[in-house]
Amino acid sequence: MSTFVLIHGAADVGWYWHLLEAELRRRGHEVVAPDLPCDDDAAGLNEYADAVVEAVGDRSDLVIVGQSFGAFTAPLVADRLGATALVYLAGMIPKPGETPGEWWDVTEYGKAVEAQRAVDGVTGDDDPYVSFYNGVPRELADEAMSKERAQSQTPMGTPWPLAAYPEVPTYFLLCGQDQFFPVDFFRNLAKQRLNVVADEIDAGHCVALSKPVELADVLEGYAKR
């Protein structure tokens, strides 16, 4: 059995993963889903990684999953601990030396959103129920938003510290109904930065809340490869 290390996105908490965690545990796996110190102005990316490494302890057979902004932390953990698999889940793939704050302009995210919004009329909408929580039951989305925390800007100006990506089996899983990160944008970014062909799951950005069973299937598949 594997240990799934689940790293949440910006301004979020480990609770985000609770449905997926329950499903993975039901299948016999271990799960670590810590809260990152995202509301602490003294914490940067290395401190985020420290929090995850401490939570993992001496566990092994690690499948490290970084959702959205959690993708800046996940490779740091994989570099320190090694991994059976590293998974970018609708993840902001970092580049050595690039800060999270620079990522948006460097990747031309804004142009990608404008192009997709011209097609579907919803991508990049200011309403979080549309852009983030599409496909998530309203009551569950409300609960998720009630748990959001402040996101410190400290890590946004911190250059990503690795000189290269970790040499571990690496996968990118995009969400086919993501209305925050356009599908083609992520498909191209995964190829350009990781040289991997992205896999796709039919869900919105918050897939761990909308389709935890289907997500568990995919992650378990990565663990077995």
N, CA and C atoms as a LAMMPS dump frame, in Angstrom:
ITEM: TIMESTEP
0
ITEM: NUMBER OF ATOMS
675
ITEM: BOX BOUNDS ff ff ff
-5.0000000000000000e+02 5.0000000000000000e+02
-5.0000000000000000e+02 5.0000000000000000e+02
-5.0000000000000000e+02 5.0000000000000000e+02
ITEM: ATOMS id mol type element x y z
1 1 1 N 0.831 -1.201 0
2 1 2 C 0 0 0
3 1 3 C 0.872 1.26 0
4 2 1 N 0.321 2.338 -0.496
5 2 2 C 1.062 3.592 -0.639
6 2 3 C 0.68 4.589 0.452
7 3 1 N 1.532 5.589 0.603
8 3 2 C 1.201 6.752 1.419
9 3 3 C 0.985 7.927 0.476
10 4 1 N -0.221 8.447 0.45
11 4 2 C -0.538 9.589 -0.403
12 4 3 C -0.345 10.871 0.395
13 5 1 N 0.535 11.716 -0.112
14 5 2 C 0.847 12.992 0.53
15 5 3 C 0.141 14.076 -0.271
16 6 1 N -0.9 14.662 0.305
17 6 2 C -1.805 15.553 -0.414
18 6 3 C -1.553 16.991 0.022
19 7 1 N -1.167 17.839 -0.94
20 7 2 C -0.756 19.21 -0.646
21 7 3 C -1.76 20.175 -1.27
22 8 1 N -2.433 20.916 -0.421
23 8 2 C -3.529 21.787 -0.881
24 8 3 C -3.007 23.047 -1.567
25 9 1 N -3.937 23.79 -2.161
26 9 2 C -3.607 25.014 -2.872
27 9 3 C -3.58 26.236 -1.971
28 10 1 N -3.532 27.409 -2.588
29 10 2 C -3.42 28.674 -1.864
30 10 3 C -4.636 28.923 -0.976
31 11 1 N -4.37 29.487 0.204
32 11 2 C -5.429 29.936 1.126
33 11 3 C -6.36 28.812 1.566
34 12 1 N -5.889 27.584 1.481
35 12 2 C -6.757 26.445 1.759
36 12 3 C -6.281 25.693 3.003
37 13 1 N -6.886 24.551 3.249
38 13 2 C -6.545 23.707 4.395
39 13 3 C -6.552 22.247 3.964
40 14 1 N -5.963 21.404 4.796
41 14 2 C -5.921 19.982 4.495
42 14 3 C -7.301 19.344 4.407
43 15 1 N -8.289 19.975 5.05
44 15 2 C -9.669 19.461 4.989
45 15 3 C -10.128 19.297 3.547
46 16 1 N -9.616 20.126 2.64
47 16 2 C -10.021 20.039 1.24
48 16 3 C -10.01 18.604 0.733
49 17 1 N -9.084 17.804 1.248
50 17 2 C -8.889 16.439 0.747
51 17 3 C -9.724 15.405 1.48
52 18 1 N -10.618 15.788 2.393
53 18 2 C -11.174 14.806 3.33
54 18 3 C -11.957 13.678 2.652
55 19 1 N -12.65 13.971 1.564
56 19 2 C -13.403 12.907 0.886
57 19 3 C -12.462 11.943 0.163
58 20 1 N -11.461 12.498 -0.484
59 20 2 C -10.458 11.656 -1.136
60 20 3 C -9.688 10.853 -0.094
61 21 1 N -9.34 11.486 1.002
62 21 2 C -8.62 10.795 2.067
63 21 3 C -9.408 9.587 2.565
64 22 1 N -10.702 9.774 2.8
65 22 2 C -11.538 8.671 3.275
66 22 3 C -11.571 7.536 2.255
67 23 1 N -11.637 7.866 0.972
68 23 2 C -11.677 6.843 -0.072
69 23 3 C -10.36 6.092 -0.158
70 24 1 N -9.246 6.799 -0.076
71 24 2 C -7.941 6.136 -0.142
72 24 3 C -7.72 5.256 1.084
73 25 1 N -8.12 5.728 2.241
74 25 2 C -7.983 4.913 3.458
75 25 3 C -8.864 3.67 3.375
76 26 1 N -10.036 3.82 2.781
77 26 2 C -10.928 2.666 2.614
78 26 3 C -10.263 1.581 1.776
79 27 1 N -9.396 2.009 0.875
80 27 2 C -8.687 1.066 0.018
81 27 3 C -7.395 0.536 0.64
82 28 1 N -7.113 0.97 1.862
83 28 2 C -5.965 0.435 2.582
84 28 3 C -4.713 1.282 2.562
85 29 1 N -4.793 2.478 1.985
86 29 2 C -3.625 3.342 1.898
87 29 3 C -3.522 4.255 3.116
88 30 1 N -2.313 4.785 3.322
89 30 2 C -2.127 5.848 4.299
90 30 3 C -2.26 7.186 3.586
91 31 1 N -2.661 8.209 4.34
92 31 2 C -2.824 9.547 3.77
93 31 3 C -2.258 10.575 4.74
94 32 1 N -1.505 11.53 4.19
95 32 2 C -1.017 12.679 4.95
96 32 3 C -1.496 13.922 4.219
97 33 1 N -2.258 14.762 4.91
98 33 2 C -2.834 15.953 4.272
99 33 3 C -2.722 17.14 5.23
100 34 1 N -1.519 17.679 5.395
101 34 2 C -1.314 18.735 6.393
102 34 3 C -1.824 20.096 5.94
103 35 1 N -2.02 20.983 6.909
104 35 2 C -2.254 22.393 6.623
105 35 3 C -0.903 23.056 6.375
106 36 1 N -0.753 23.739 5.262
107 36 2 C 0.445 24.531 5.037
108 36 3 C 0.339 25.838 5.837
109 37 1 N 1.476 26.444 6.195
110 37 2 C 1.431 27.703 6.95
111 37 3 C 1.175 28.904 6.042
112 38 1 N 0.116 28.82 5.258
113 38 2 C -0.105 29.824 4.211
114 38 3 C -0.52 31.18 4.768
115 39 1 N -0.981 31.232 6.02
116 39 2 C -1.373 32.509 6.614
117 39 3 C -0.278 33.104 7.493
118 40 1 N 0.936 32.546 7.402
119 40 2 C 2.074 32.993 8.206
120 40 3 C 3.03 33.785 7.312
121 41 1 N 3.178 35.065 7.589
122 41 2 C 4.037 35.91 6.758
123 41 3 C 5.518 35.575 6.912
124 42 1 N 5.857 34.766 7.895
125 42 2 C 7.254 34.357 8.061
126 42 3 C 7.587 33.116 7.241
127 43 1 N 6.593 32.525 6.603
128 43 2 C 6.78 31.246 5.908
129 43 3 C 6.837 31.449 4.4
130 44 1 N 7.888 30.871 3.79
131 44 2 C 8.012 30.827 2.339
132 44 3 C 7.89 29.401 1.848
133 45 1 N 8.309 29.149 0.637
134 45 2 C 8.153 27.821 0.049
135 45 3 C 8.915 26.744 0.818
136 46 1 N 10.101 27.065 1.298
137 46 2 C 10.863 26.059 2.054
138 46 3 C 10.142 25.686 3.342
139 47 1 N 9.515 26.674 3.976
140 47 2 C 8.762 26.388 5.205
141 47 3 C 7.512 25.569 4.894
142 48 1 N 6.92 25.798 3.735
143 48 2 C 5.788 24.961 3.333
144 48 3 C 6.251 23.505 3.207
145 49 1 N 7.382 23.321 2.56
146 49 2 C 7.916 21.966 2.405
147 49 3 C 8.274 21.361 3.761
148 50 1 N 8.823 22.182 4.658
149 50 2 C 9.158 21.693 6.006
150 50 3 C 7.92 21.119 6.692
151 51 1 N 6.789 21.815 6.562
152 51 2 C 5.558 21.372 7.218
153 51 3 C 5.109 20.024 6.681
154 52 1 N 5.257 19.822 5.379
155 52 2 C 4.85 18.549 4.786
156 52 3 C 5.805 17.44 5.192
157 53 1 N 7.097 17.71 5.134
158 53 2 C 8.092 16.691 5.497
159 53 3 C 7.894 16.251 6.948
160 54 1 N 7.642 17.203 7.825
161 54 2 C 7.406 16.87 9.234
162 54 3 C 6.17 15.982 9.379
163 55 1 N 5.129 16.282 8.627
164 55 2 C 3.894 15.497 8.707
165 55 3 C 4.09 14.081 8.167
166 56 1 N 4.932 13.926 7.152
167 56 2 C 5.181 12.605 6.563
168 56 3 C 5.947 11.711 7.521
169 57 1 N 6.893 12.284 8.244
170 57 2 C 7.681 11.483 9.174
171 57 3 C 8.492 10.418 8.466
172 58 1 N 8.418 9.183 8.971
173 58 2 C 9.228 8.099 8.399
174 58 3 C 8.427 7.21 7.441
175 59 1 N 7.301 7.687 6.982
176 59 2 C 6.502 6.897 6.046
177 59 3 C 7.235 6.746 4.712
178 60 1 N 6.893 5.701 3.986
179 60 2 C 7.568 5.413 2.716
180 60 3 C 6.534 5.146 1.626
181 61 1 N 7.009 4.78 0.427
182 61 2 C 6.14 4.542 -0.736
183 61 3 C 5.217 5.736 -0.957
184 62 1 N 5.844 6.885 -1.134
185 62 2 C 5.115 8.148 -1.159
186 62 3 C 4.62 8.503 -2.556
187 63 1 N 3.349 8.829 -2.643
188 63 2 C 2.773 9.432 -3.842
189 63 3 C 2.435 10.875 -3.449
190 64 1 N 3.19 11.819 -3.996
191 64 2 C 3.074 13.214 -3.59
192 64 3 C 2.22 13.956 -4.612
193 65 1 N 1.146 14.573 -4.129
194 65 2 C 0.173 15.23 -5.001
195 65 3 C 0.098 16.704 -4.633
196 66 1 N 0.37 17.576 -5.6
197 66 2 C 0.269 19.012 -5.373
198 66 3 C -0.853 19.609 -6.206
199 67 1 N -1.878 20.134 -5.541
200 67 2 C -3.024 20.745 -6.228
201 67 3 C -2.779 22.236 -6.405
202 68 1 N -2.968 22.743 -7.616
203 68 2 C -2.954 24.177 -7.885
204 68 3 C -1.65 24.792 -7.373
205 69 1 N -1.697 25.759 -6.447
206 69 2 C -0.477 26.382 -5.913
207 69 3 C 0.354 25.386 -5.107
208 70 1 N -0.249 24.296 -4.663
209 70 2 C 0.502 23.258 -3.967
210 70 3 C 1.575 22.624 -4.839
211 71 1 N 1.495 22.862 -6.159
212 71 2 C 2.503 22.321 -7.075
213 71 3 C 3.859 22.982 -6.893
214 72 1 N 3.911 24.16 -6.267
215 72 2 C 5.201 24.762 -5.961
216 72 3 C 5.889 24.045 -4.797
217 73 1 N 5.113 23.422 -3.94
218 73 2 C 5.658 22.728 -2.767
219 73 3 C 5.929 21.258 -3.041
220 74 1 N 5.073 20.605 -3.793
221 74 2 C 5.167 19.154 -3.994
222 74 3 C 6.533 18.694 -4.509
223 75 1 N 7.139 19.339 -5.515
224 75 2 C 8.45 18.867 -5.977
225 75 3 C 9.548 19.056 -4.932
226 76 1 N 9.416 20.071 -4.085
227 76 2 C 10.403 20.267 -3.02
228 76 3 C 10.374 19.085 -2.056
229 77 1 N 9.176 18.619 -1.76
230 77 2 C 9.023 17.456 -0.871
231 77 3 C 9.562 16.201 -1.553
232 78 1 N 9.243 16.033 -2.823
233 78 2 C 9.74 14.87 -3.567
234 78 3 C 11.257 14.872 -3.642
235 79 1 N 11.849 16.04 -3.776
236 79 2 C 13.307 16.142 -3.832
237 79 3 C 13.946 15.728 -2.507
238 80 1 N 13.305 16.079 -1.41
239 80 2 C 13.855 15.758 -0.091
240 80 3 C 13.627 14.297 0.292
241 81 1 N 12.454 13.782 -0.04
242 81 2 C 12.061 12.47 0.479
243 81 3 C 12.09 11.359 -0.558
244 82 1 N 12.168 11.716 -1.84
245 82 2 C 11.974 10.703 -2.87
246 82 3 C 10.489 10.397 -2.983
247 83 1 N 10.095 9.711 -4.045
248 83 2 C 8.675 9.426 -4.222
249 83 3 C 8.478 8.293 -5.207
250 84 1 N 7.428 7.526 -4.971
251 84 2 C 6.983 6.552 -5.964
252 84 3 C 6.417 7.284 -7.168
253 85 1 N 5.746 8.424 -6.904
254 85 2 C 5.174 9.24 -7.969
255 85 3 C 5.006 10.654 -7.463
256 86 1 N 5.166 11.607 -8.378
257 86 2 C 4.897 13.016 -8.121
258 86 3 C 3.794 13.43 -9.088
259 87 1 N 2.7 13.94 -8.534
260 87 2 C 1.53 14.262 -9.345
261 87 3 C 1.202 15.748 -9.22
262 88 1 N 1.197 16.429 -10.349
263 88 2 C 0.692 17.797 -10.41
264 88 3 C -0.789 17.704 -10.744
265 89 1 N -1.637 18.095 -9.802
266 89 2 C -3.084 18.023 -9.993
267 89 3 C -3.607 19.422 -10.285
268 90 1 N -3.941 19.687 -11.557
269 90 2 C -4.291 21.051 -11.954
270 90 3 C -3.288 22.011 -11.338
271 91 1 N -2.012 21.638 -11.452
272 91 2 C -0.954 22.282 -10.691
273 91 3 C -0.18 23.346 -11.447
274 92 1 N 0.204 24.38 -10.732
275 92 2 C 1.009 25.47 -11.275
276 92 3 C 2.472 25.002 -11.346
277 93 1 N 2.835 24.414 -12.444
278 93 2 C 4.177 23.844 -12.577
279 93 3 C 5.214 24.956 -12.431
280 94 1 N 6.088 24.874 -11.429
281 94 2 C 7.102 25.912 -11.26
282 94 3 C 8.267 25.713 -12.226
283 95 1 N 9.066 26.746 -12.342
284 95 2 C 10.282 26.687 -13.144
285 95 3 C 11.424 27.145 -12.262
286 96 1 N 12.578 26.493 -12.308
287 96 2 C 13.693 26.917 -11.459
288 96 3 C 13.956 28.421 -11.551
289 97 1 N 14.023 29.055 -10.392
290 97 2 C 14.302 30.479 -10.317
291 97 3 C 13.107 31.384 -10.482
292 98 1 N 11.986 30.852 -10.88
293 98 2 C 10.774 31.647 -11.106
294 98 3 C 9.989 31.777 -9.802
295 99 1 N 9.48 32.962 -9.528
296 99 2 C 8.651 33.13 -8.343
297 99 3 C 7.192 32.825 -8.678
298 100 1 N 6.404 32.416 -7.7
299 100 2 C 4.973 32.23 -7.95
300 100 3 C 4.301 33.5 -8.468
301 101 1 N 4.788 34.65 -8.009
302 101 2 C 4.206 35.894 -8.484
303 101 3 C 4.464 36.143 -9.963
304 102 1 N 5.609 35.688 -10.457
305 102 2 C 5.955 35.848 -11.866
306 102 3 C 5.246 34.843 -12.756
307 103 1 N 4.874 33.716 -12.173
308 103 2 C 4.354 32.583 -12.938
309 103 3 C 3.22 32.982 -13.873
310 104 1 N 2.32 33.825 -13.413
311 104 2 C 1.119 34.167 -14.181
312 104 3 C 1.467 34.848 -15.5
313 105 1 N 2.389 35.811 -15.444
314 105 2 C 2.763 36.529 -16.663
315 105 3 C 3.681 35.697 -17.551
316 106 1 N 4.616 34.988 -16.937
317 106 2 C 5.564 34.189 -17.72
318 106 3 C 4.839 33.121 -18.528
319 107 1 N 3.839 32.493 -17.935
320 107 2 C 3.102 31.422 -18.615
321 107 3 C 2.013 31.956 -19.547
322 108 1 N 1.777 33.268 -19.495
323 108 2 C 0.723 33.905 -20.292
324 108 3 C -0.66 33.333 -19.952
325 109 1 N -0.847 33.112 -18.647
326 109 2 C -2.134 32.614 -18.154
327 109 3 C -3.29 33.525 -18.563
328 110 1 N -3.092 34.837 -18.424
329 110 2 C -4.165 35.775 -18.723
330 110 3 C -4.663 35.671 -20.152
331 111 1 N -3.746 35.533 -21.097
332 111 2 C -4.133 35.387 -22.495
333 111 3 C -4.919 34.101 -22.714
334 112 1 N -4.493 33.034 -22.035
335 112 2 C -5.183 31.753 -22.176
336 112 3 C -6.61 31.839 -21.645
337 113 1 N -6.791 32.534 -20.534
338 113 2 C -8.131 32.695 -19.962
339 113 3 C -9.018 33.519 -20.889
340 114 1 N -8.473 34.6 -21.424
341 114 2 C -9.254 35.434 -22.338
342 114 3 C -9.722 34.635 -23.557
343 115 1 N -8.811 33.84 -24.106
344 115 2 C -9.161 33.047 -25.288
345 115 3 C -10.237 32.024 -24.971
346 116 1 N -10.125 31.361 -23.822
347 116 2 C -11.11 30.342 -23.467
348 116 3 C -12.446 30.965 -23.085
349 117 1 N -12.397 32.111 -22.432
350 117 2 C -13.646 32.783 -22.046
351 117 3 C -14.422 33.234 -23.281
352 118 1 N -13.7 33.576 -24.342
353 118 2 C -14.364 33.958 -25.589
354 118 3 C -15.133 32.793 -26.183
355 119 1 N -14.738 31.581 -25.824
356 119 2 C -15.404 30.381 -26.332
357 119 3 C -16.551 29.95 -25.429
358 120 1 N -16.278 29.881 -24.098
359 120 2 C -17.29 29.302 -23.205
360 120 3 C -18.031 30.321 -22.344
361 121 1 N -17.527 31.535 -22.249
362 121 2 C -18.207 32.581 -21.504
363 121 3 C -18.133 32.463 -20.002
364 122 1 N -17.391 31.488 -19.455
365 122 2 C -17.359 31.29 -18.011
366 122 3 C -15.952 31.205 -17.419
367 123 1 N -14.974 30.776 -18.202
368 123 2 C -13.629 30.606 -17.664
369 123 3 C -13.106 31.932 -17.108
370 124 1 N -12.55 31.858 -15.902
371 124 2 C -12.021 33.045 -15.253
372 124 3 C -13.066 33.926 -14.6
373 125 1 N -14.276 33.425 -14.452
374 125 2 C -15.346 34.199 -13.82
375 125 3 C -14.974 34.544 -12.383
376 126 1 N -15.39 35.735 -11.938
377 126 2 C -15.085 36.163 -10.572
378 126 3 C -15.858 35.381 -9.515
379 127 1 N -16.929 34.726 -9.912
380 127 2 C -17.748 33.948 -8.981
381 127 3 C -17.056 32.614 -8.703
382 128 1 N -16.639 32.363 -7.453
383 128 2 C -15.934 31.117 -7.162
384 128 3 C -16.768 29.867 -7.4
385 129 1 N -18.095 29.994 -7.316
386 129 2 C -18.938 28.839 -7.61
387 129 3 C -18.794 28.435 -9.081
388 130 1 N -18.448 29.39 -9.914
389 130 2 C -18.284 29.131 -11.345
390 130 3 C -16.86 28.707 -11.659
391 131 1 N -15.885 29.463 -11.163
392 131 2 C -14.498 29.23 -11.565
393 131 3 C -13.832 28.091 -10.807
394 132 1 N -14.14 27.93 -9.527
395 132 2 C -13.489 26.912 -8.703
396 132 3 C -14.386 25.716 -8.364
397 133 1 N -15.615 25.992 -7.998
398 133 2 C -16.463 24.956 -7.404
399 133 3 C -17.521 24.413 -8.346
400 134 1 N -17.353 24.624 -9.654
401 134 2 C -18.304 23.996 -10.576
402 134 3 C -18.222 22.485 -10.435
403 135 1 N -19.382 21.855 -10.313
404 135 2 C -19.432 20.407 -10.119
405 135 3 C -19.45 19.978 -8.667
406 136 1 N -19.205 20.909 -7.745
407 136 2 C -19.221 20.597 -6.31
408 136 3 C -20.602 20.954 -5.759
409 137 1 N -21.247 20.062 -5.007
410 137 2 C -22.537 20.411 -4.404
411 137 3 C -22.448 21.723 -3.629
412 138 1 N -23.483 22.543 -3.745
413 138 2 C -23.447 23.898 -3.184
414 138 3 C -23.123 23.904 -1.692
415 139 1 N -23.735 23.013 -0.944
416 139 2 C -23.498 22.973 0.503
417 139 3 C -22.04 22.649 0.816
418 140 1 N -21.467 21.736 0.045
419 140 2 C -20.066 21.362 0.247
420 140 3 C -19.143 22.512 -0.162
421 141 1 N -19.493 23.209 -1.238
422 141 2 C -18.706 24.37 -1.658
423 141 3 C -18.747 25.458 -0.592
424 142 1 N -19.903 25.673 0.003
425 142 2 C -20.029 26.666 1.071
426 142 3 C -19.142 26.295 2.254
427 143 1 N -19.137 25.021 2.605
428 143 2 C -18.304 24.574 3.719
429 143 3 C -16.826 24.775 3.393
430 144 1 N -16.438 24.465 2.169
431 144 2 C -15.048 24.643 1.757
432 144 3 C -14.633 26.106 1.86
433 145 1 N -15.486 26.995 1.394
434 145 2 C -15.148 28.426 1.438
435 145 3 C -15.104 28.963 2.863
436 146 1 N -15.886 28.358 3.742
437 146 2 C -15.875 28.796 5.142
438 146 3 C -14.567 28.453 5.837
439 147 1 N -13.806 27.544 5.265
440 147 2 C -12.547 27.1 5.858
441 147 3 C -11.329 27.792 5.249
442 148 1 N -11.554 28.629 4.23
443 148 2 C -10.43 29.314 3.597
444 148 3 C -9.72 30.224 4.593
445 149 1 N -8.389 30.339 4.39
446 149 2 C -7.574 31.201 5.233
447 149 3 C -6.943 32.304 4.389
448 150 1 N -6.34 33.263 5.072
449 150 2 C -5.586 34.281 4.361
450 150 3 C -4.368 33.627 3.698
451 151 1 N -3.983 34.135 2.551
452 151 2 C -2.794 33.643 1.864
453 151 3 C -1.71 34.716 1.931
454 152 1 N -0.656 34.431 2.675
455 152 2 C 0.463 35.366 2.759
456 152 3 C 1.098 35.559 1.39
457 153 1 N 1.591 36.755 1.143
458 153 2 C 2.284 37.054 -0.109
459 153 3 C 3.773 36.729 -0.04
460 154 1 N 4.243 36.292 1.109
461 154 2 C 5.677 35.993 1.257
462 154 3 C 6.195 35.012 0.215
463 155 1 N 5.548 33.851 0.016
464 155 2 C 6.092 32.913 -0.974
465 155 3 C 5.968 33.407 -2.41
466 156 1 N 5.109 34.385 -2.659
467 156 2 C 4.898 34.845 -4.028
468 156 3 C 6.138 35.519 -4.608
469 157 1 N 6.998 36.031 -3.728
470 157 2 C 8.229 36.661 -4.191
471 157 3 C 9.454 35.797 -3.998
472 158 1 N 9.239 34.525 -3.659
473 158 2 C 10.357 33.606 -3.407
474 158 3 C 10.677 32.804 -4.655
475 159 1 N 11.889 32.934 -5.223
476 159 2 C 12.239 32.11 -6.391
477 159 3 C 12.156 30.628 -6.05
478 160 1 N 11.612 29.85 -6.962
479 160 2 C 11.537 28.41 -6.727
480 160 3 C 12.951 27.869 -6.603
481 161 1 N 13.28 27.184 -5.499
482 161 2 C 14.684 26.96 -5.145
483 161 3 C 15.411 25.813 -5.84
484 162 1 N 14.705 24.899 -6.484
485 162 2 C 15.412 23.781 -7.102
486 162 3 C 16.045 24.194 -8.427
487 163 1 N 17.206 23.578 -8.721
488 163 2 C 17.884 23.845 -9.995
489 163 3 C 17.295 23.012 -11.123
490 164 1 N 16.593 21.932 -10.769
491 164 2 C 15.984 21.046 -11.763
492 164 3 C 14.837 20.306 -11.091
493 165 1 N 13.969 19.706 -11.895
494 165 2 C 12.863 18.936 -11.347
495 165 3 C 13.379 17.636 -10.745
496 166 1 N 12.724 17.128 -9.693
497 166 2 C 13.163 15.873 -9.068
498 166 3 C 13.117 14.715 -10.069
499 167 1 N 14.064 13.827 -9.954
500 167 2 C 14.118 12.666 -10.846
501 167 3 C 13.28 11.539 -10.261
502 168 1 N 11.98 11.731 -10.313
503 168 2 C 11.012 10.732 -9.851
504 168 3 C 9.933 10.621 -10.925
505 169 1 N 9.21 9.506 -10.998
506 169 2 C 8.11 9.393 -11.965
507 169 3 C 7.101 10.524 -11.757
508 170 1 N 6.855 11.286 -12.812
509 170 2 C 6.078 12.522 -12.695
510 170 3 C 4.883 12.493 -13.649
511 171 1 N 3.733 12.923 -13.134
512 171 2 C 2.488 12.922 -13.898
513 171 3 C 1.794 14.269 -13.746
514 172 1 N 1.031 14.635 -14.773
515 172 2 C 0.203 15.829 -14.692
516 172 3 C -1.237 15.415 -14.969
517 173 1 N -2.119 15.752 -14.038
518 173 2 C -3.542 15.439 -14.184
519 173 3 C -4.319 16.75 -14.227
520 174 1 N -4.863 17.056 -15.387
521 174 2 C -5.67 18.264 -15.509
522 174 3 C -7.147 17.921 -15.365
523 175 1 N -7.931 18.938 -15.065
524 175 2 C -9.373 18.769 -14.885
525 175 3 C -10.08 19.279 -16.134
526 176 1 N -10.774 18.389 -16.817
527 176 2 C -11.367 18.72 -18.098
528 176 3 C -12.448 19.777 -18.054
529 177 1 N -13.045 19.999 -16.866
530 177 2 C -14.084 21.027 -16.711
531 177 3 C -13.576 22.206 -15.879
532 178 1 N -12.26 22.333 -15.781
533 178 2 C -11.653 23.416 -14.991
534 178 3 C -12.007 24.765 -15.624
535 179 1 N -12.638 25.64 -14.855
536 179 2 C -13.023 26.952 -15.361
537 179 3 C -12.177 28.06 -14.734
538 180 1 N -11.054 27.645 -14.14
539 180 2 C -10.055 28.605 -13.664
540 180 3 C -8.783 28.492 -14.497
541 181 1 N -8.294 27.275 -14.681
542 181 2 C -7.138 27.021 -15.537
543 181 3 C -7.61 26.332 -16.82
544 182 1 N -7.511 26.997 -17.97
545 182 2 C -7.961 26.385 -19.219
546 182 3 C -7.235 25.075 -19.514
547 183 1 N -7.952 24.13 -20.06
548 183 2 C -7.415 22.795 -20.316
549 183 3 C -6.216 22.847 -21.267
550 184 1 N -6.352 23.542 -22.384
551 184 2 C -5.252 23.597 -23.349
552 184 3 C -4.03 24.296 -22.764
553 185 1 N -4.247 25.279 -21.913
554 185 2 C -3.16 25.97 -21.234
555 185 3 C -2.315 24.99 -20.437
556 186 1 N -2.977 24.158 -19.628
557 186 2 C -2.245 23.194 -18.809
558 186 3 C -1.643 22.078 -19.654
559 187 1 N -2.348 21.672 -20.682
560 187 2 C -1.818 20.612 -21.544
561 187 3 C -0.492 21.061 -22.181
562 188 1 N -0.453 22.298 -22.631
563 188 2 C 0.761 22.833 -23.237
564 188 3 C 1.863 23.037 -22.208
565 189 1 N 1.486 23.531 -21.025
566 189 2 C 2.482 23.792 -19.984
567 189 3 C 3.128 22.498 -19.506
568 190 1 N 2.334 21.439 -19.369
569 190 2 C 2.88 20.15 -18.94
570 190 3 C 3.904 19.623 -19.941
571 191 1 N 3.62 19.82 -21.211
572 191 2 C 4.552 19.372 -22.242
573 191 3 C 5.808 20.225 -22.254
574 192 1 N 5.642 21.535 -22.148
575 192 2 C 6.775 22.45 -22.216
576 192 3 C 7.701 22.306 -21.016
577 193 1 N 7.13 22.229 -19.825
578 193 2 C 7.967 22.281 -18.621
579 193 3 C 8.374 20.907 -18.1
580 194 1 N 7.504 19.932 -18.218
581 194 2 C 7.789 18.608 -17.678
582 194 3 C 8.073 17.57 -18.751
583 195 1 N 7.758 17.914 -19.997
584 195 2 C 7.862 16.971 -21.116
585 195 3 C 7.022 15.726 -20.854
586 196 1 N 5.817 15.946 -20.325
587 196 2 C 4.879 14.849 -20.118
588 196 3 C 3.561 15.179 -20.825
589 197 1 N 2.87 14.142 -21.233
590 197 2 C 1.541 14.297 -21.805
591 197 3 C 0.541 14.258 -20.651
592 198 1 N -0.236 15.317 -20.509
593 198 2 C -1.17 15.407 -19.391
594 198 3 C -2.291 14.383 -19.521
595 199 1 N -2.668 13.812 -18.384
596 199 2 C -3.883 13.01 -18.296
597 199 3 C -5.036 13.939 -17.937
598 200 1 N -6.251 13.445 -18.089
599 200 2 C -7.418 14.298 -17.874
600 200 3 C -8.487 13.559 -17.091
601 201 1 N -9.091 14.275 -16.146
602 201 2 C -10.231 13.751 -15.404
603 201 3 C -11.398 14.71 -15.635
604 202 1 N -12.575 14.159 -15.805
605 202 2 C -13.748 14.953 -16.159
606 202 3 C -14.331 15.595 -14.901
607 203 1 N -13.779 16.754 -14.53
608 203 2 C -14.204 17.427 -13.307
609 203 3 C -13.761 18.878 -13.364
610 204 1 N -14.323 19.699 -12.464
611 204 2 C -13.878 21.065 -12.304
612 204 3 C -12.616 21.132 -11.459
613 205 1 N -12.186 22.354 -11.147
614 205 2 C -10.904 22.558 -10.471
615 205 3 C -10.832 21.832 -9.126
616 206 1 N -11.9 21.847 -8.373
617 206 2 C -11.896 21.232 -7.035
618 206 3 C -12.349 19.777 -7.107
619 207 1 N -11.611 19.007 -7.841
620 207 2 C -11.962 17.617 -8.134
621 207 3 C -11.991 16.734 -6.894
622 208 1 N -11.19 17.037 -5.898
623 208 2 C -11.185 16.214 -4.682
624 208 3 C -12.507 16.306 -3.933
625 209 1 N -13.265 17.37 -4.185
626 209 2 C -14.581 17.519 -3.573
627 209 3 C -15.693 17.011 -4.48
628 210 1 N -15.506 17.152 -5.795
629 210 2 C -16.587 16.78 -6.712
630 210 3 C -16.543 15.313 -7.125
631 211 1 N -15.337 14.749 -7.284
632 211 2 C -15.228 13.368 -7.755
633 211 3 C -14.088 12.629 -7.036
634 212 1 N -14.217 12.462 -5.726
635 212 2 C -13.133 11.839 -4.966
636 212 3 C -12.879 10.387 -5.334
637 213 1 N -13.905 9.638 -5.672
638 213 2 C -13.724 8.226 -6.017
639 213 3 C -12.959 8.096 -7.331
640 214 1 N -13.383 8.869 -8.32
641 214 2 C -12.708 8.835 -9.619
642 214 3 C -11.258 9.321 -9.496
643 215 1 N -11.033 10.336 -8.656
644 215 2 C -9.675 10.825 -8.446
645 215 3 C -8.822 9.764 -7.758
646 216 1 N -9.398 9.071 -6.8
647 216 2 C -8.672 7.983 -6.134
648 216 3 C -8.271 6.903 -7.13
649 217 1 N -9.139 6.606 -8.074
650 217 2 C -8.813 5.612 -9.108
651 217 3 C -7.563 6.012 -9.88
652 218 1 N -7.516 7.288 -10.286
653 218 2 C -6.38 7.758 -11.076
654 218 3 C -5.096 7.752 -10.25
655 219 1 N -5.165 8.269 -9.035
656 219 2 C -3.971 8.341 -8.2
657 219 3 C -3.459 6.946 -7.84
658 220 1 N -4.372 6.042 -7.586
659 220 2 C -3.978 4.666 -7.288
660 220 3 C -3.288 4.048 -8.514
661 221 1 N -3.768 4.388 -9.697
662 221 2 C -3.133 3.911 -10.917
663 221 3 C -1.711 4.408 -11.048
664 222 1 N -1.467 5.692 -10.711
665 222 2 C -0.106 6.213 -10.75
666 222 3 C 0.793 5.465 -9.763
667 223 1 N 0.25 5.168 -8.609
668 223 2 C 1.038 4.475 -7.586
669 223 3 C 1.475 3.082 -8.041
670 224 1 N 0.664 2.464 -8.875
671 224 2 C 0.93 1.086 -9.295
672 224 3 C 1.839 0.985 -10.523
673 225 1 N 2.074 2.116 -11.2
674 225 2 C 2.868 2.067 -12.43
675 225 3 C 4.314 1.713 -12.125
